[in-house]
Amino acid sequence: MNFTRWSARLPGTQRRAAARTDQAVTPDRRGDGSVPTARAEQLTDHPPSAPAVDELPVREVLERVPALVALVHGPDHRLAYINDAYATAFGGRPAGEPAGEALPELRELGLLPLLDQVLRSGKPRTVKSRKAPDGRSYTFTCTPVADGDGAGVLIFATDVTDHAEAAERVRASERRQRETAVTLQRSLLPQELEQPDDLRIAVAYQPGGTEAAVGGDWYDVITLGGGRTALVIGDVMGRGVRAAAVMGQLRTAVRAYARLDLPPHEVLQLLDGLATEIDANQIATCVYAIHDPNEGRLVYASAGHLPILVRDENGTVLRADEPNGPPLGTGGWMHASGSVPLAPGSTAVLYTDGLVERRDADLDEGIEALQRALAGARGTPQVICDRLLRSAGVTADHDDDVAVLVLQHPARTGADGELFRNAALELLGGVEAAPRARAFASGVLSSWRFPAELHDLGVLAASELVANSLQHGTPPMRLRLRRTDRRLIVEVTDGDDHLPRRRRAEPGDESGRGIAIVATIASSWGSRRTPGGGKAVWCEFALPNKPS
């Protein structure tokens, strides 16, 4: 085979026919079955002292370069030449055979289709950092070469093993850091979601794809007692372990503030100050909402977060836009609470920006798309949650963290409805209100068919709470009894905002024992201030488990 005919035309060089005719080919390696090699020798006694680049013997140059070089020609890519570096890396190769047989390493690397593309298009192609069978990594550049009688491809492979290993070490370090952040964040999120009596709740958390650093998205569900539930979702700006750590501190603080049973805007006010103390440069958004089944509304406050979406039983979706204050950590802002209806049969969605924000679309467009998806979503909260993620195109490769919290207030009827009952009595008059309250409580609990022991405990708790309100509170006063499938709730409200506290009564004291008695007999008790002034004092009794 005439290598001179198939030698590559390197960029910027040309062959000189006269110079080619003066060169002679002398084989260096014989009898070993490898590709024959040749060395160009000057036949004249007076070689030029400084030959031009295009006068240099091409084969002599290719033999000396440290990169791997191979030359193939024709539609089946028959091997014409390999240099010493190629033979050292992969061994000798028989000339004249198709590349699929002569160069099996190219077949294993999937480069044979690339040779076809280069031959057809006449344009060079490069494949970066492919790991070859010898365990080393190479970057392959395939360049078309042409002669008067046909065409071929020059394969040029550069050893990039050191670079590839360094890049892999960097990627491994980044993966470890990301796994640490994801593990930290998941450990700071609720390990077991609380399920309130009156709501059905599902959540989804999807960290950003493998190339994205984890963010600070979080959610929480907190049962406040008295049948009320707090729902929280937030997003700490930034990425990595720092964002996850700040998220954990904020979530812990929210749970602590929730135990104070404060209105949503007061919780955000406290949280805003704490965010500034944690890190003045770290900004976070948050929505804190409270559901009270007796009110049929979702009372909320937002600190720069995306609006809550609520779909009613008719399929109409309402966007709770107002009020919305600045993000946490900005300081100097008085947050306010708003409310949105959440009647039986309604579904609400709280979410972070990863669900609706896209680089190529306006944020409002993403929220509108989510509204349309919610309007058509039916089923359990988990089914709706999964559908919203699919409609937003959230996959494992999504480039941002996503947190979604879906809650339903089921419309209960039939036997299920019998398990959720309410009864209330306005406490009018003076001391005669106490016996009326006891009689009312006894009649209601009997109609609800509670066991005798639970009946007696409920009547006693109602009597003590009413007596406490009559002595220390002001009108208007109300006794409310509520049962769910899990508990009995007794609540008394009045117009005085002084919250009672449990204390030890001395032997000679005539008062101070009512709250102590309630705290002793009930599963839990608490008090809170009500909107517009006044307070509510409540206690709960766990219902006995039904025999299976």
C-alpha positions in Angstrom: 0.0 0.0 0.0 1.3 3.4 -0.9 1.3 5.5 2.3 2.4 8.6 0.4 -0.8 8.5 -1.5 -2.9 8.3 1.7 -0.8 10.6 3.9 -2.8 13.3 5.6 -3.0 16.8 4.5 -2.4 18.5 7.8 -4.0 22.0 8.3 -1.9 24.7 6.7 0.3 22.3 4.7 0.4 21.1 1.1 2.3 18.3 -0.5 4.7 19.1 -3.2 4.7 16.5 -5.9 8.3 17.2 -6.8 9.4 16.6 -3.3 7.4 13.4 -3.0 9.1 12.0 -6.1 12.4 12.5 -4.5 11.6 10.6 -1.4 12.3 6.9 -0.9 10.4 4.5 1.5 12.5 2.3 3.7 10.7 -0.2 6.1 11.9 -0.1 9.7 10.0 -3.1 11.1 9.8 -6.4 9.3 8.4 -9.8 10.0 6.2 -8.8 12.9 2.9 -8.5 11.1 2.5 -4.8 12.1 1.8 -1.9 9.9 4.8 -1.3 7.7 6.6 1.9 8.4 8.8 4.0 6.4 11.3 6.8 6.8 11.8 9.5 4.2 15.4 10.0 3.3 16.9 12.8 1.2 18.6 11.4 -1.9 20.6 14.5 -2.6 23.9 15.2 -1.0 23.0 18.8 -0.3 19.7 18.9 1.8 18.4 22.4 2.5 19.7 23.8 5.8 16.2 25.1 6.8 13.4 23.3 5.0 10.0 24.8 4.9 7.1 23.2 6.9 5.5 21.8 3.8 8.8 20.1 2.8 8.9 18.0 6.0 8.2 14.3 5.6 4.6 13.8 6.9 5.2 10.3 8.0 8.4 11.2 9.9 6.4 13.9 11.8 3.5 11.5 12.7 5.9 8.8 13.9 7.4 11.2 16.4 4.3 12.9 17.9 3.2 11.4 21.3 -0.4 11.4 20.3 -2.0 8.3 18.8 -2.5 8.6 15.0 -4.3 6.2 12.6 -5.3 6.6 9.0 -8.2 4.8 7.4 -9.6 5.2 3.8 -12.6 4.2 1.8 -16.2 3.6 2.8 -15.3 0.6 5.0 -12.4 2.5 6.6 -9.6 0.2 5.7 -6.5 0.7 7.8 -3.7 2.5 6.0 -1.4 3.5 8.9 -0.8 3.7 12.6 2.1 5.5 14.3 4.4 4.1 17.0 2.4 5.7 19.8 -0.8 3.9 18.6 1.0 0.6 18.3 2.5 1.0 21.8 -1.0 1.7 23.3 -3.0 -1.0 21.5 -0.5 -3.2 19.8 0.3 -3.7 16.1 -2.6 -3.7 13.6 -2.8 -5.3 10.2 -3.0 -2.9 7.3 -5.7 -3.1 4.7 -8.4 -4.6 7.0 -11.6 -2.7 7.8 -11.5 -0.6 11.0 -14.1 -2.8 12.6 -11.6 -5.7 12.6 -8.3 -3.9 12.5 -9.2 -1.3 15.2 -11.5 -3.1 17.7 -10.9 -0.5 20.3 -12.6 2.1 18.1 -15.6 -0.2 17.8 -15.8 -0.6 21.6 -15.6 3.1 22.0 -18.5 3.6 19.5 -16.4 5.7 17.1 -17.1 3.8 13.9 -20.4 5.7 13.2 -18.3 8.9 13.8 -16.0 7.9 11.0 -19.0 7.5 8.7 -20.2 11.0 9.6 -16.8 12.5 9.0 -16.5 10.8 5.6 -20.0 11.9 4.5 -19.9 15.5 5.8 -16.3 16.2 5.1 -16.1 18.0 8.4 -14.0 17.1 11.5 -15.6 15.7 14.6 -14.2 15.5 18.2 -15.2 13.1 21.0 -13.9 14.2 24.4 -12.5 12.0 27.1 -13.5 8.4 26.2 -12.0 5.6 28.3 -10.3 3.1 26.1 -9.8 -0.7 26.7 -6.3 0.0 27.9 -7.8 1.9 30.9 -6.6 5.3 29.8 -8.8 8.2 28.6 -8.4 9.8 25.2 -9.9 12.7 23.3 -10.4 11.6 19.6 -10.4 14.0 16.7 -11.4 12.6 13.3 -10.4 14.7 10.4 -11.3 14.1 6.7 -8.4 13.7 4.3 -8.6 13.6 0.5 -6.4 12.4 -2.4 -7.0 12.5 -6.0 -8.5 9.0 -6.0 -10.6 8.9 -2.9 -11.1 10.0 0.7 -10.1 8.8 4.2 -10.1 9.8 7.8 -7.2 10.7 10.0 -7.8 9.6 13.6 -5.9 11.7 16.2 -6.1 10.6 19.9 -4.7 12.7 22.8 -4.1 11.0 26.1 -6.2 13.0 28.7 -6.1 10.5 31.5 -4.7 12.9 34.1 -7.3 15.5 33.2 -10.1 13.0 33.3 -9.0 11.6 36.6 -8.7 15.1 38.1 -12.2 16.0 36.8 -13.6 12.8 38.2 -12.1 13.6 41.6 -13.7 17.0 41.5 -17.0 15.5 40.5 -16.8 12.9 43.3 -16.1 15.6 45.8 -19.1 17.6 44.5 -21.3 14.5 44.7 -20.2 13.9 48.3 -20.9 17.5 49.2 -24.3 17.3 47.6 -25.1 14.0 49.3 -24.1 15.6 52.6 -26.4 18.5 52.0 -29.3 16.3 50.8 -28.9 14.0 53.8 -28.8 17.0 56.1 -31.9 18.6 54.5 -33.9 15.4 54.5 -32.9 14.8 58.2 -34.2 18.2 59.0 -37.5 17.7 57.3 -40.4 15.9 59.1 -39.5 12.2 59.2 -43.2 11.3 59.8 -45.8 13.7 58.6 -48.5 14.6 61.2 -52.0 13.7 60.0 -54.7 16.0 61.6 -58.2 14.6 62.3 -60.0 17.0 59.9 -57.4 17.2 57.0 -55.8 14.8 54.6 -52.3 15.8 53.7 -49.6 14.7 51.3 -46.2 16.2 50.6 -43.5 15.8 48.0 -39.9 16.9 48.1 -37.6 16.6 45.1 -34.0 17.9 45.4 -32.4 19.4 42.4 -30.7 17.2 39.8 -27.3 15.6 40.3 -25.6 18.7 38.9 -27.4 21.1 41.1 -26.5 22.0 44.7 -29.3 21.3 47.1 -31.3 24.3 48.3 -33.2 25.1 51.5 -36.9 24.2 50.7 -38.9 22.9 53.7 -42.4 22.1 54.8 -44.1 21.2 58.1 -47.4 20.2 59.5 -48.0 21.0 63.2 -51.1 20.0 65.2 -51.9 22.8 67.6 -54.6 21.2 69.7 -58.3 22.0 69.9 -58.6 20.6 66.3 -56.5 23.3 64.8 -53.5 22.6 62.4 -50.6 24.8 61.3 -49.2 24.3 57.8 -45.8 25.7 56.8 -43.8 25.9 53.6 -40.6 27.9 53.0 -37.5 28.4 50.9 -34.1 29.6 52.0 -32.3 31.4 49.2 -28.9 30.0 48.2 -27.5 26.5 47.9 -25.6 23.9 49.7 -25.1 22.9 53.3 -25.4 26.4 54.6 -28.9 26.8 53.1 -29.9 23.5 54.5 -28.6 24.4 58.0 -30.4 27.7 58.0 -33.6 25.9 56.9 -33.3 23.6 59.8 -33.0 26.4 62.3 -36.0 28.2 60.8 -38.1 25.1 60.8 -37.2 24.4 64.5 -38.1 28.0 65.4 -41.4 27.7 63.6 -42.4 24.7 65.6 -41.5 26.4 68.8 -43.4 29.6 67.9 -46.4 27.5 66.8 -46.7 26.0 70.3 -47.4 29.6 71.5 -50.6 29.3 69.4 -50.0 32.8 68.0 -51.7 34.3 64.9 -49.8 33.6 61.6 -48.5 37.2 61.2 -47.1 37.2 64.8 -45.3 33.9 64.1 -43.7 35.5 60.9 -42.8 38.6 62.9 -40.8 36.5 65.4 -39.3 34.4 62.6 -38.2 37.5 60.7 -36.2 38.7 63.7 -34.6 35.3 64.1 -33.7 35.1 60.4 -31.8 38.3 60.8 -29.9 37.0 63.8 -29.0 33.7 62.1 -27.5 35.4 59.0 -28.2 38.9 57.9 -27.2 38.0 54.3 -29.5 34.9 54.2 -33.0 35.6 52.8 -35.9 33.2 53.1 -39.5 33.1 52.1 -42.3 31.4 54.1 -46.0 30.9 54.3 -47.5 30.0 57.7 -51.2 29.0 57.8 -53.7 27.8 60.4 -56.8 25.7 59.7 -59.6 25.7 62.2 -62.4 23.3 61.3 -64.9 25.3 63.3 -64.2 28.4 61.1 -64.0 26.8 57.7 -61.2 29.1 56.6 -57.4 29.0 56.2 -55.8 31.9 58.0 -52.3 32.7 56.7 -49.5 35.1 56.5 -46.8 35.2 53.8 -43.3 36.5 53.8 -42.4 36.9 50.2 -43.7 33.5 49.3 -45.8 32.3 46.3 -49.6 32.4 46.8 -51.6 29.6 48.2 -54.0 28.0 45.7 -57.4 26.7 46.9 -59.8 24.7 44.7 -63.4 24.5 46.0 -65.7 21.6 45.7 -67.0 23.0 42.3 -63.5 23.0 40.8 -62.9 26.8 40.9 -59.3 27.7 41.9 -58.7 30.8 44.1 -55.3 32.4 44.4 -54.6 33.8 47.8 -52.3 36.7 46.8 -52.8 39.2 49.7 -51.4 40.0 52.1 -47.8 39.3 51.2 -44.9 40.9 53.0 -41.2 40.9 52.2 -39.0 37.8 52.7 -37.7 36.9 56.2 -34.5 38.5 57.2 -35.3 41.9 55.7 -36.6 43.4 59.0 -38.6 46.6 59.6 -41.9 45.2 58.2 -45.2 44.5 60.0 -46.7 41.3 58.6 -50.4 40.9 58.4 -52.7 37.9 58.3 -55.3 37.1 55.6 -57.7 34.3 55.1 -59.2 32.2 52.3 -62.2 29.8 52.5 -61.5 26.1 53.0 -64.9 24.5 53.2 -65.5 20.8 53.2 -64.6 19.4 49.8 -61.8 22.0 49.2 -58.2 21.3 48.3 -55.3 23.7 49.0 -51.7 23.6 47.6 -48.6 25.2 49.2 -45.4 25.0 47.1 -42.0 26.5 46.4 -40.8 28.2 43.3 -39.1 25.2 41.9 -42.5 23.9 40.9 -43.5 26.9 38.8 -40.4 28.9 37.9 -38.7 28.3 34.6 -35.8 30.3 32.9 -37.7 30.6 29.7 -41.1 31.7 31.1 -42.6 34.3 33.4 -43.4 33.2 37.0 -47.0 34.2 36.6 -47.3 31.8 33.6 -46.0 29.0 35.8 -48.6 29.8 38.6 -51.4 29.9 36.0 -50.3 26.5 34.6 -50.4 25.1 38.2 -53.9 26.6 38.7 -55.1 24.8 35.5 -53.5 21.5 36.6 -55.1 21.8 40.1 -58.5 22.6 38.6 -58.4 19.2 36.8 -56.8 17.2 39.5 -58.9 14.7 41.4 -58.3 12.0 43.9 -56.4 11.7 47.2 -53.8 14.4 48.2 -51.0 12.0 47.2 -52.5 11.5 43.7 -53.0 15.2 43.3 -49.4 15.9 44.5 -48.0 13.4 41.9 -50.1 14.9 39.1 -49.0 18.4 39.9 -45.3 17.3 39.7 -45.9 15.6 36.4 -47.8 18.5 34.9 -44.9 20.8 35.9 -42.3 18.5 34.3 -40.5 17.8 37.5 -38.1 14.8 37.1 -35.0 13.5 38.9 -32.9 15.8 36.6 -34.9 18.9 37.6 -32.5 21.9 38.1 -34.2 23.2 41.3 -35.5 21.9 44.6 -39.3 21.4 44.7 -41.5 21.1 47.8 -45.2 20.7 47.5 -47.8 20.3 50.3 -51.4 19.3 49.4 -54.2 19.4 51.9 -57.8 18.4 51.6 -60.8 19.2 53.9 -63.0 16.2 53.1 -66.7 16.5 52.8 -67.8 13.7 55.1 -71.3 12.1 54.8 -73.0 9.0 56.1 -71.3 6.9 58.7 -68.1 8.9 58.3 -70.0 12.1 59.0 -71.3 10.6 62.2 -67.7 10.5 63.5 -67.3 14.2 63.1 -69.8 16.2 65.1 -70.1 19.7 66.6 -72.3 21.2 69.3 -72.2 24.6 70.9 -74.0 26.5 73.7 -74.0 30.2 74.4 -73.3 30.8 78.1 -75.9 33.5 79.1 -76.7 34.7 82.6 -74.7 34.3 85.8 -73.9 31.4 88.0 -76.9 29.5 86.6 -74.9 29.0 83.4 -72.8 26.4 85.0 -75.5 23.8 85.6 -76.9 24.5 82.1 -73.5 23.8 80.7 -73.2 20.5 82.6 -76.6 19.4 81.5 -75.8 20.3 77.9 -72.5 18.5 77.9 -74.1 15.4 79.4 -76.9 15.3 76.9 -74.5 15.8 73.9 -72.0 13.2 75.0 -74.8 10.7 75.7 -76.2 11.2 72.2 -72.7 10.6 70.8 -72.7 7.3 72.6 -69.5 7.7 74.4 -68.5 5.2 77.1 -69.6 6.1 80.6 -66.0 6.9 81.8 -65.3 9.2 78.9 -68.8 10.7 79.3 -68.1 11.6 82.9 -64.6 13.0 82.2 -66.0 15.2 79.4 -68.8 16.6 81.6 -66.3 17.3 84.4 -63.9 19.1 82.0 -66.7 21.2 80.6 -67.9 22.1 84.1 -64.4 23.2 85.3 -63.7 25.2 82.1 -67.1 27.0 82.3 -66.6 27.7 86.0 -63.2 29.2 85.3 -64.6 31.3 82.5 -67.5 32.5 84.6 -65.1 33.5 87.4 -62.3 35.1 85.5 -63.7 35.9 82.0 -66.2 38.3 80.5 -69.0 37.9 78.0 -69.6 36.7 75.4 -69.0 33.1 76.5 -69.5 29.9 74.6 -69.1 26.2 75.3 -68.2 24.1 72.3 -68.0 20.3 72.1 -66.4 18.6 69.1 -65.8 15.0 68.3 -63.6 13.5 65.5 -62.8 9.9 64.7 -59.9 10.1 67.2 -60.7 12.5 70.0 -63.2 14.6 72.0 -62.5 18.3 72.3 -64.0 20.6 74.9 -63.5 24.3 74.4 -64.7 27.4 76.2 -64.3 31.0 74.8 -64.9 34.3 76.5 -64.1 38.0 76.0 -61.2 38.3 78.4 -57.7 37.9 76.8 -55.9 36.9 80.0 -54.6 33.4 79.5 -54.9 30.9 82.4 -52.0 29.0 83.7 -51.6 25.9 85.7 -50.5 26.5 89.3 -50.3 24.7 92.6 -53.2 25.8 94.9 -52.5 26.1 98.6 -54.7 24.2 101.1 -56.6 27.3 102.1 -57.1 28.7 98.5 -60.7 28.7 97.2 -59.6 28.8 93.5 -56.7 27.7 91.3 -57.7 24.0 91.1 -59.9 24.0 87.9 -57.1 24.1 85.3 -55.0 21.6 87.4 -58.0 19.2 87.4 -58.5 19.6 83.6 -54.7 19.1 83.0 -54.8 15.9 85.1 -57.8 14.2 83.5 -57.3 15.3 79.8 -54.9 14.0 77.2 -53.8 17.6 76.6 -55.0 21.2 77.2 -54.1 24.7 76.1 -55.2 28.2 75.6 -54.9 30.9 72.9 -56.0 34.5 72.2 -58.8 34.8 69.7 -59.0 37.4 66.9 -60.7 40.6 68.0 -59.9 40.0 71.7 -60.8 37.3 74.1 -59.4 33.8 74.6 -60.2 30.1 74.1 -59.3 27.4 76.6 -59.5 23.8 75.4 -58.8 20.2 76.4 -58.8 16.9 74.5 -59.6 13.3 75.3 -58.3 10.5 73.1 -61.1 8.1 72.1 -60.6 4.4 72.8 -59.5 2.3 69.9 -62.2 0.2 68.3 -61.5 -3.5 68.5 -60.3 -4.9 65.2 
